[in-house]
Amino acid sequence: MDFSSSFYEHLRQTQGERLAFKKDGTDQIIHGTTIVAVAFTGGVVMAGDRRATMGNYVAQNDIEKVFPADDFSAIGIAGSAGIAIELVKLFQVELEHYEKIEGMPLSVEGKANRLSVLLRGNLGLAMEGLAALPLYAAYDKNRNSGRVFSYDITGGRYEEHDYFAVGSGSLFARASLKKMFEPIEDSNFAIQIALEAIYDAAEEDSATAGPDMARNIYPVVVKVDSQGFEKISQEALANILTKILKGRKNRPDGPIARHS
Amino acid sequence: MSVPFYVSPEQLTRDRADFARKGISRGRSVVVSQSSEGILLVADNPSKALHKISEIYDRIAFAAVGKYNEFENLRVSGIRFSDMRGFSYDRSDVSARSLANAYAQTMGTAFTDALKPLEVELVVAQLGQKLADDEIYKLTFDGSLADEHGYVAIGGQADEISQVMGQSWKSTMSFSKVLKASVEALGSQNNQDQQNFDALRLEVAILDRNKSGRTFRRLTVQQIDTLLKTS
């Protein structure tokens, strides 16, 4: 009897085939796209656009790529949708399983490290072009702050400061956040600049979608702080996005960064 | 060649049952009851580290008495069983009934085949949308499985405690009323000073009918105190 608290190890040992995927033709695979995370004092915000592409087609216009990982953290994913969603599902069970068996949750570092291990398990498929890259954001009780972790396909784990983005539009989103970020307490500000960053990414990257006001399809935005995980409501997002779009009518490139 | 002594199956079963009963009767009891607000699990357990009550899944809880290492093993395999099912199929496909059946198999096999039977009694409870949909299963050391309604006690003085519960329990009771009734029932069998039977000696958890997703919640000493004081 082994007493590991890991669901992943248990699954690998008992039903390893449950973890395997095989598929040909990587351009036929649905890909996910721009995810951003922005820290504020006392928490972190994560946002993801809603487009999934298959080659040069839009496969889905309302896919969700940002999920709760547990009560105090969020995971966003870019890459092959099938692999990515399976990874999220496995990670959620991994954290819950540990919490139930041990009677307490893992530390933030512990959770981030477990995600590394799961990713490394997919390295073979990632080398064949079926990669999924997560962005992990957690509220750290001990520090009363939000923390952001990025990953590479080998399971490398890198803690980021203040903000980060992953996915095909991430370069543009990161450039946008670089000019907008301020370390302040207001989570609404973090939500606003996260949405501006996705808007900027959507303008430059064809695989990222901006807000679809006609269909009321907005980026998924979540917040994690001392109160736990919270998904920002459609109404709240509609308000913020209306303001952003009004601003963009005056200046299509978005707000001007203050210079001192 | 040596010939083993003949022991009749009746004798063997009786000896094994006596052995298991003796082990279980030494332990402190646990009461699991239904309430309008959900399912309440109360254990007489002074230890803050070694739990007798645990979360298994979104709407399923586990309570046990007897040998700690034995029921801890069952608890962990129950969590694995449920997480595996939920991961392979869907979260809604995890049920207390299948878990209780798996436990019954394990305990029944141990009773007949193992070197010694398991000295444990378990309760597996599943929260329904309304009180009538709740499912509570009681498992005994030989793998027998009973479907309980209202309240169920396990452990040394289970019968006596059930009797006391029977006098006060009503389906319309709130958590605080059921908690008081449970504490009274557990305390009635306690030789020690009744006054000492306070929140510090209780392990209490609920399956909350007003919540969605993971409904299991362990109550802190303060929360238990507050519940005991509300009338």
Interface residues (C-beta under 8 A of the other chain):
Chain A: M1 F3 F7 H10 L11 T14 Q15 R18 K89 L90 V93 E96 H97 K100 I101 G103
Chain B: H51 S54 E55 I56 N73 V76 I79 R80 D83 M84 G86 F87 S88 R214
